[in-house]
Amino acid sequence: MKIRSKLFILIGTTIVALIVAGGFSYFHSYRQEQMSGELQDKQDLQTALKDLQFYIAGYSNDERAYLLTGDKKYTAEMADKKKSIVGLTKRLLPLLDEKIRKKSETGLTGYFNSSDRAIKAYDGGGKELAMTVHFGDERNIRKEVLNPVIESLDKKLEKELATAKADNKKAMMIQNTVFSGLLLLLMIGSVIFGTLIVRSIIRPIHLLNLNLKEIAEGEGDLTRRIRLDTKDELGVLAGTFDQFTESLQSMILRISETTSQVAASSQQLTASAEQNSHAAGHIAQSIQQVATGADIQMEKSAGSAEMIEETVQQLDVISANATHAGELTGIASGQAEEGKKYVSRTVEQMKQIEESVNITHEGIDELRGRSQSIGDIVSIITDISNQTNLLALNASIEAARAGESGRGFAVVAEEVRKLAEQSGQSAQEIKSLIEQIQHETGASSQSIENVKENVSVGLTVVQETEKQFHLIQESVTDVNEKIMGISGAIQLLANGSNSISQSADEMAASAKESSESAQSIAASTEEQLASMEEITASAQSLSYMAEELQDMISKFKI
């Protein structure tokens, strides 16, 4: 069930509860109004009965005053009171039994007839007769018929009024008790139902917030999953978050493996570069020795033309030097071949480093894409938080309209709104962290690009070094061949001075050429040493970057 449906059900349940409570209150208010109306009618009848008693007494007093004074105003007042008595009688007589009602009607008619006879007698000069009728027949009818009926009716109304008051009070107590119980039951049910719905919304949000906070702090457990059985928006969000965690876990595993390979490759590259530097140093020393020997030979051959005799005597020394030079060139040739092998290995390792750097670059690009996906998910969380906040505001408005009955629900709506604001703030913090990760990933990507450029340059330099080693080997071979020629020339010098002189000139030229070649090879070797130092520095930088990336990844549990 979606959150919107849950909130609609909660609001609908509250509205139904309010309608039920209001309907019950209206029904009992209507019933109470009816009972109060009946009670008021009985009180009005009791008042009318007292008025009737008052009008009858007043009618009798006005008649007696007229008989005593003869003032006509009393007869006018008697006529007014008679009308009031007749009106009240018509209202009260239906309350009496049939027998008593007929007796009352007969008595009232006789009373008015006696009054008319007294007035006529008084007007005809029979004052004594009028007094006799007034104090005789009229008094008897009033005391024996009218007053007992009025008193019995008054007692009946008093009894009915007391019973009605008691029933009304009892009904009021029952109504208040039932209404209070119903209202309490509805409030408890609304609180329980609202709590269950709010918990079903808050619990997944709390779990998501906790996991996102751990990932944002860089120490998240990427092996943990959120398992929600709900099919609402939070269930879908939890499933999406689990997919994101799995993707992030897989990506970090690949990055971890790649950084390990990069670190190992950089260490191998550093070691190979150091070996190449060491070998190049040996080659430089050997070439320097060859150059020194060539200089010595050139100096000696330059003076051999003038000192042929002396040269013949020094043939043994020259032969020994030639043999030593041949050994040196053989060593130099072997070292050049070994250096060529190391350079070939360096080329292969540089290619492996280039592949590792490309893999790392792809992993960082994929990390950047995943960071963008996280940003999209944070936007979804922010939208959900805003919608929840709006729903909480609407619920607060409805609760405010409900008045006192909706106060509890208003508190719940306020809590939901606070939680929505907290979720929105957490989502903004996550977004800021993701932007920082994207910024750092961009910097790492730029560093990898620099490493790729350095590796490409290093690969070119190493390949050029390989060519230089090949030239060194060819030069050393050439030197060796020339030294062998020198040995042959020495043998020819033993057969004749002219041959020795000619061979000395050739040896001087060859020695000069060998010296120049040795100097060129020495310069190339120094360039190779400088290139190896650059390769070593780049490899160390790559290893340091791989260690930093590995430290960042190790904060996650994968």
C-alpha positions in Angstrom: 0.0 0.0 0.0 1.4 3.4 -1.0 2.1 6.1 1.6 -0.6 8.3 0.0 -3.2 5.6 0.5 -2.1 5.1 4.1 -2.4 8.8 4.8 -5.8 8.9 3.1 -7.0 5.9 5.1 -5.7 7.6 8.3 -7.4 10.8 7.5 -10.6 9.0 6.3 -10.7 6.9 9.5 -10.3 10.1 11.6 -13.1 11.8 9.6 -15.4 8.8 10.0 -14.6 8.7 13.7 -15.5 12.4 14.0 -18.7 11.9 11.9 -19.7 9.0 14.2 -19.0 11.0 17.3 -20.7 14.0 15.9 -23.7 12.0 14.8 -24.0 10.4 18.2 -23.7 13.8 19.8 -26.3 15.2 17.4 -28.8 12.4 18.0 -28.5 12.7 21.8 -28.6 16.4 21.6 -31.8 16.1 19.6 -33.2 13.6 22.1 -32.2 15.8 25.0 -33.9 18.8 23.3 -37.1 16.7 22.9 -37.0 15.8 26.6 -36.2 19.4 27.5 -39.2 20.5 25.4 -41.5 18.0 27.1 -40.2 19.1 30.5 -40.7 22.8 29.5 -44.3 22.0 28.3 -45.1 20.5 31.7 -43.5 23.5 33.4 -45.6 25.7 31.2 -48.8 23.7 32.1 -47.9 24.0 35.7 -47.5 27.8 35.3 -50.7 28.0 33.3 -52.5 26.0 36.2 -51.2 28.5 38.7 -52.3 31.4 36.4 -55.7 29.7 36.2 -55.9 29.6 39.9 -54.8 33.2 40.1 -57.3 34.4 37.5 -60.2 32.5 39.3 -59.2 34.2 42.6 -58.9 37.5 40.8 -62.2 37.1 39.1 -63.8 36.4 42.4 -62.1 39.4 44.0 -63.2 41.7 41.2 -66.8 40.5 41.5 -66.7 41.0 45.2 -65.3 44.5 44.8 -68.0 45.3 42.3 -70.7 44.1 44.6 -69.2 46.3 47.3 -68.5 49.4 45.3 -70.5 49.1 42.2 -67.5 50.4 40.1 -67.9 49.2 36.5 -64.2 48.9 36.0 -64.3 45.7 38.0 -66.8 44.2 35.5 -64.4 45.0 32.7 -61.6 43.3 34.5 -63.9 40.4 35.2 -64.5 40.1 31.5 -60.8 40.0 30.7 -60.1 37.5 33.4 -63.0 35.3 32.1 -61.4 35.2 28.7 -58.1 34.2 30.2 -59.8 31.5 32.4 -61.6 30.1 29.4 -58.4 30.0 27.3 -56.4 28.3 30.1 -59.2 25.9 30.7 -59.2 24.7 27.1 -55.5 24.1 27.4 -55.6 22.3 30.7 -58.9 20.2 30.5 -57.4 17.7 27.9 -55.0 16.6 30.6 -57.9 15.4 32.9 -59.8 12.2 32.8 -63.1 12.2 31.0 -65.1 12.1 34.2 -63.2 14.8 35.9 -63.1 16.9 32.7 -66.9 16.9 32.4 -67.2 17.7 36.1 -64.8 20.6 35.7 -66.6 21.9 32.7 -69.9 21.7 34.5 -68.5 23.3 37.6 -66.9 26.1 35.6 -70.1 26.7 33.7 -72.1 26.8 36.9 -69.5 29.2 38.4 -69.8 31.7 35.6 -73.7 31.3 35.6 -73.7 32.0 39.3 -71.5 35.0 38.8 -73.9 36.3 36.1 -76.9 35.8 38.4 -75.1 37.8 41.2 -74.2 40.6 38.8 -77.8 40.8 37.4 -79.2 40.7 41.0 -76.9 43.5 42.0 -77.8 45.5 38.9 -81.5 44.9 39.6 -81.2 46.2 43.2 -81.0 42.8 44.8 -77.7 43.4 46.6 -78.5 40.9 49.3 -79.3 38.2 46.8 -76.2 39.0 44.9 -74.1 38.7 48.1 -75.8 35.4 48.9 -75.1 34.0 45.4 -71.5 35.2 45.5 -70.7 33.9 49.0 -72.9 30.9 48.6 -73.1 29.1 45.3 -70.0 30.6 43.8 -67.8 29.8 46.8 -69.2 26.3 47.0 -68.5 25.6 43.3 -65.0 27.1 43.7 -64.1 25.2 46.8 -65.8 21.9 46.1 -65.3 21.6 42.3 -62.7 24.0 40.8 -60.1 24.1 43.6 -59.9 20.3 44.1 -59.6 19.8 40.3 -56.9 22.4 40.1 -55.0 21.0 43.2 -55.2 17.4 41.8 -54.0 18.5 38.4 -51.2 20.5 40.1 -50.1 17.5 42.0 -50.3 15.3 38.9 -48.2 17.9 37.0 -45.8 18.2 39.9 -45.3 14.4 40.0 -44.9 14.2 36.2 -42.5 17.1 36.3 -40.4 15.5 39.0 -40.4 12.2 37.0 -39.4 14.0 33.8 -36.6 15.8 35.6 -35.3 12.6 37.0 -35.5 10.8 33.6 -33.9 13.8 31.9 -31.1 13.8 34.4 -30.6 10.0 34.1 -30.7 10.2 30.3 -28.1 13.1 30.5 -25.8 11.0 32.6 -26.2 7.9 30.3 -25.6 10.1 27.2 -22.5 11.7 28.7 -21.1 8.4 29.8 -21.7 6.7 26.4 -20.5 9.7 24.5 -17.3 9.9 26.6 -16.7 6.2 26.3 -17.3 6.3 22.5 -15.1 9.4 22.2 -12.3 7.7 24.2 -12.6 4.5 22.2 -12.4 6.5 18.9 -9.4 8.5 20.2 -7.6 5.3 21.3 -8.3 3.6 18.0 -7.2 6.6 16.0 -4.0 6.9 18.0 -3.2 3.2 17.6 -4.0 3.2 13.9 -2.2 6.4 13.3 0.9 5.1 15.3 0.9 1.9 13.2 0.8 3.9 9.9 3.4 6.4 11.1 5.7 3.6 12.2 5.3 1.8 8.9 6.5 5.1 7.2 9.1 6.1 9.7 10.9 2.7 10.2 12.0 2.3 6.5 13.0 6.0 6.4 15.1 5.5 9.5 16.8 2.4 8.0 17.5 4.3 4.7 18.8 7.3 6.6 21.1 5.1 8.8 22.6 3.3 5.8 23.0 6.4 3.7 24.7 8.2 6.7 27.1 5.3 7.1 28.0 5.4 3.3 28.2 9.2 3.4 30.7 9.0 6.4 32.9 6.6 4.3 32.5 3.6 6.7 29.4 2.0 5.4 28.7 -1.8 5.4 28.1 -2.5 1.8 27.2 -6.2 2.6 24.0 -5.2 4.5 20.7 -5.0 2.7 17.3 -3.4 3.6 14.6 -6.1 3.3 11.1 -4.5 3.3 8.0 -6.5 2.5 6.0 -3.4 1.8 5.0 -2.5 -1.8 4.7 1.2 -1.2 7.1 4.0 -2.3 9.5 3.2 0.6 9.6 -0.5 -0.4 10.5 0.5 -4.0 13.1 3.0 -2.6 14.6 0.3 -0.3 14.9 -2.1 -3.3 16.5 0.6 -5.4 18.9 1.4 -2.5 19.8 -2.3 -2.3 20.5 -2.4 -6.0 22.6 0.8 -5.6 24.5 -0.8 -2.7 25.2 -4.0 -4.7 26.4 -1.9 -7.7 28.6 0.2 -5.4 30.0 -2.9 -3.7 30.9 -4.5 -7.1 32.4 -1.3 -8.3 34.6 -0.8 -5.2 35.7 -4.5 -5.4 36.8 -3.9 -9.0 38.5 -0.6 -8.1 40.2 -2.4 -5.1 41.5 -5.2 -7.4 42.6 -2.7 -10.0 44.5 -0.5 -7.5 46.2 -3.6 -6.2 47.3 -4.5 -9.7 48.4 -0.9 -10.3 50.4 -0.9 -7.0 52.1 -4.2 -7.9 52.8 -3.0 -11.4 54.3 0.2 -10.2 56.5 -1.6 -7.8 57.7 -3.9 -10.6 58.3 -0.9 -12.8 60.3 0.8 -10.0 62.4 -2.3 -9.5 63.0 -2.8 -13.3 63.9 0.9 -13.6 66.4 0.6 -10.8 67.9 -2.5 -12.4 68.1 -0.8 -15.7 69.8 2.2 -14.1 72.3 -0.1 -12.4 73.0 -1.9 -15.7 73.3 1.4 -17.5 75.8 2.5 -14.9 77.9 -0.5 -15.5 77.7 0.0 -19.3 78.8 3.6 -18.9 81.8 2.5 -16.9 82.8 -0.1 -19.5 82.4 2.3 -22.3 84.5 4.8 -20.4 87.2 2.2 -20.1 86.9 1.5 -23.9 87.2 5.2 -24.6 90.2 5.5 -22.3 91.9 2.5 -24.1 91.1 4.0 -27.5 92.7 7.3 -26.4 95.8 5.5 -25.2 96.0 3.6 -28.5 95.6 6.7 -30.5 98.4 8.5 -28.6 100.7 5.5 -29.0 99.9 5.0 -32.7 100.5 8.7 -33.4 104.1 8.4 -32.3 104.6 5.0 -33.8 105.7 6.4 -37.2 108.6 8.2 -35.6 109.4 5.5 -33.3 109.1 2.3 -35.4 112.1 0.8 -33.7 110.6 1.6 -30.3 107.2 0.3 -31.5 108.7 -3.0 -32.5 110.1 -3.3 -29.0 106.7 -2.5 -27.6 104.7 -5.0 -29.8 104.3 -7.3 -26.9 102.8 -4.5 -24.8 100.5 -3.4 -27.6 99.4 -7.0 -28.2 98.6 -7.3 -24.5 96.6 -4.1 -24.6 94.8 -5.3 -27.7 93.9 -8.5 -26.0 92.6 -6.6 -22.9 90.6 -4.3 -25.1 89.1 -7.3 -26.8 88.0 -8.7 -23.4 86.6 -5.3 -22.5 84.6 -5.1 -25.7 83.3 -8.7 -25.1 82.2 -7.7 -21.7 80.6 -4.5 -23.0 78.9 -6.5 -25.7 77.5 -9.0 -23.1 76.3 -6.1 -20.9 74.8 -4.4 -23.9 72.9 -7.6 -24.7 71.8 -7.9 -21.1 70.7 -4.3 -21.0 68.7 -4.8 -24.2 66.9 -7.7 -22.5 66.1 -5.5 -19.5 64.9 -2.7 -21.7 62.6 -5.2 -23.5 61.2 -6.4 -20.2 60.7 -2.7 -19.2 58.8 -2.1 -22.5 56.5 -5.0 -21.7 56.0 -3.8 -18.1 55.3 -0.3 -19.3 52.6 -1.7 -21.6 51.1 -3.6 -18.6 51.2 -0.4 -16.6 49.5 1.4 -19.4 46.7 -1.3 -19.5 46.4 -1.1 -15.7 46.1 2.7 -15.8 43.4 2.4 -18.5 41.5 -0.1 -16.3 41.8 2.3 -13.3 40.6 5.2 -15.5 37.6 3.2 -16.6 36.8 2.3 -13.0 37.0 5.9 -11.9 34.7 6.9 -14.8 32.3 4.2 -13.7 32.5 5.5 -10.1 31.7 9.0 -11.4 28.6 7.5 -13.2 27.5 5.7 -10.0 28.0 8.9 -8.0 25.6 10.6 -10.5 23.1 7.7 -9.9 23.4 8.3 -6.2 22.7 12.0 -6.8 19.5 11.1 -8.7 18.4 8.8 -5.8 19.0 11.6 -3.3 16.8 13.9 -5.5 14.1 11.2 -5.3 14.5 11.1 -1.5 14.3 14.9 -1.4 11.1 14.9 -3.5 9.5 12.2 -1.2 10.5 14.3 1.9 8.9 17.4 0.4 5.7 15.5 -0.5 5.6 14.0 3.1 6.1 17.5 4.5 3.2 18.8 2.4 1.0 15.9 3.4 1.9 16.5 7.1 0.9 20.2 6.6 -2.4 19.2 5.1 -3.0 16.8 7.9 -2.2 19.6 10.4 -4.7 21.9 8.7 -7.4 19.2 8.8 -6.6 18.5 12.5 -6.9 22.2 13.2 -10.3 22.2 11.6 -11.3 19.3 13.7 -10.6 21.3 16.8 -10.0 19.6 20.1 -10.7 16.2 18.6 -7.9 16.5 16.1 -5.2 17.7 18.5 -3.7 14.3 18.9 -3.6 13.8 15.2 -2.0 17.3 14.8 0.8 16.2 17.0 1.4 13.1 14.9 1.3 15.2 11.7 3.8 17.6 13.2 6.1 14.7 14.0 5.8 13.4 10.5 6.6 16.8 9.2 9.7 17.0 11.4 10.8 13.6 10.2 10.3 14.7 6.6 12.4 17.8 7.2 15.1 15.7 8.8 15.0 13.3 5.8 15.3 16.3 3.4 18.3 17.6 5.4 19.9 14.2 5.4 19.3 14.0 1.7 21.0 17.4 1.2 24.0 16.3 3.3 24.3 13.1 1.2 24.1 15.2 -2.0 26.9 17.4 -0.7 29.1 14.4 0.1 28.3 12.8 -3.4 29.4 16.1 -5.0 32.6 16.0 -3.0 33.2 12.4 -4.1 32.5 13.5 -7.7 35.0 16.3 -7.3 37.7 14.0 -5.9 36.9 11.4 -8.6 37.5 14.1 -11.2 40.8 15.0 -9.6 41.8 11.3 -9.5 40.7 11.0 -13.2 43.0 13.9 -14.0 45.8 12.3 -12.1 45.3 9.0 -14.0 45.4 11.0 -17.3 48.7 12.5 -16.2 50.0 9.0 -15.3 48.9 7.8 -18.7 50.8 10.6 -20.4 53.9 9.9 -18.2 53.6 6.1 -19.0 53.3 6.8 -22.7 56.4 9.1 -22.6 58.2 6.5 -20.5 57.3 3.8 -23.0 58.7 5.9 -25.8 61.9 6.7 -23.9 62.4 3.0 -23.1 61.8 2.0 -26.7 64.4 4.6 -27.7 66.7 3.2 -25.1 66.3 -0.2 -26.6 67.4 1.2 -29.9 70.4 2.9 -28.3 71.4 -0.4 -26.7 71.2 -2.0 -30.1 73.5 0.7 -31.4 75.8 0.2 -28.4 76.0 -3.5 -29.2 76.8 -2.8 -32.9 79.4 -0.2 -31.9 81.0 -2.6 -29.4 81.1 -5.3 -32.1 82.7 -2.9 -34.5 85.2 -2.0 -31.8 85.9 -5.6 -31.2 86.5 -6.2 -34.9 88.8 -3.3 -35.1 90.8 -4.5 -32.1 91.1 -7.9 -33.8 92.4 -6.0 -36.9 94.9 -4.3 -34.6 96.1 -7.7 -33.4 96.6 -8.7 -37.0 98.5 -5.5 -37.7 100.8 -6.2 -34.7 101.6 -9.6 -36.3 102.4 -7.9 -39.6 104.6 -5.4 -37.8 106.7 -8.3 -36.6 107.4 -9.1 -40.3 108.4 -5.6 -41.3 108.6 -2.0 -40.2 106.8 -0.7 -43.3 103.8 -2.9 -42.5 104.0 -1.8 -38.9 104.0 1.9 -39.9 101.1 1.4 -42.2 99.2 -0.6 -39.5 100.0 2.1 -36.9 98.4 4.7 -39.1 95.3 2.5 -39.6 95.2 1.8 -35.8 95.3 5.5 -35.0 92.4 6.2 -37.3 90.4 3.3 -35.9 91.2 4.4 -32.3 89.9 7.9 -33.0 86.7 6.5 -34.5 86.3 4.1 -31.5 86.8 7.0 -29.1 84.1 9.1 -30.8 81.7 6.1 -30.8 82.4 5.5 -27.1 81.7 9.1 -26.3 78.4 8.9 -28.2 77.4 5.7 -26.4 78.3 7.3 -23.1 76.0 10.3 -23.8 73.2 7.9 -24.8 73.7 5.9 -21.6 73.4 9.1 -19.5 70.2 10.0 -21.3 68.9 6.5 -20.5 69.8 6.9 -16.9 67.8 10.2 -16.7 64.9 8.5 -18.4 65.0 5.6 -15.9 64.9 8.1 -13.1 61.8 9.8 -14.5 60.2 6.3 -14.9 61.1 5.5 -11.3 59.5 8.8 -10.1 56.4 8.2 -12.1 56.1 4.6 -10.9 56.5 5.8 -7.3 53.8 8.5 -7.8 51.4 5.9 -9.3 52.1 3.6 -6.4 51.3 6.4 -3.9 48.1 7.2 -5.7 47.1 3.5 -5.7 47.7 3.3 -2.0 45.6 6.5 -1.3 42.7 5.0 -3.4 43.1 1.7 -1.6 42.9 3.5 1.8 39.7 5.2 0.7 38.2 1.9 -0.5 39.2 0.1 2.8 36.8 2.3 4.8 33.9 0.4 3.2 33.0 -3.1 4.3 32.6 -5.2 1.1 
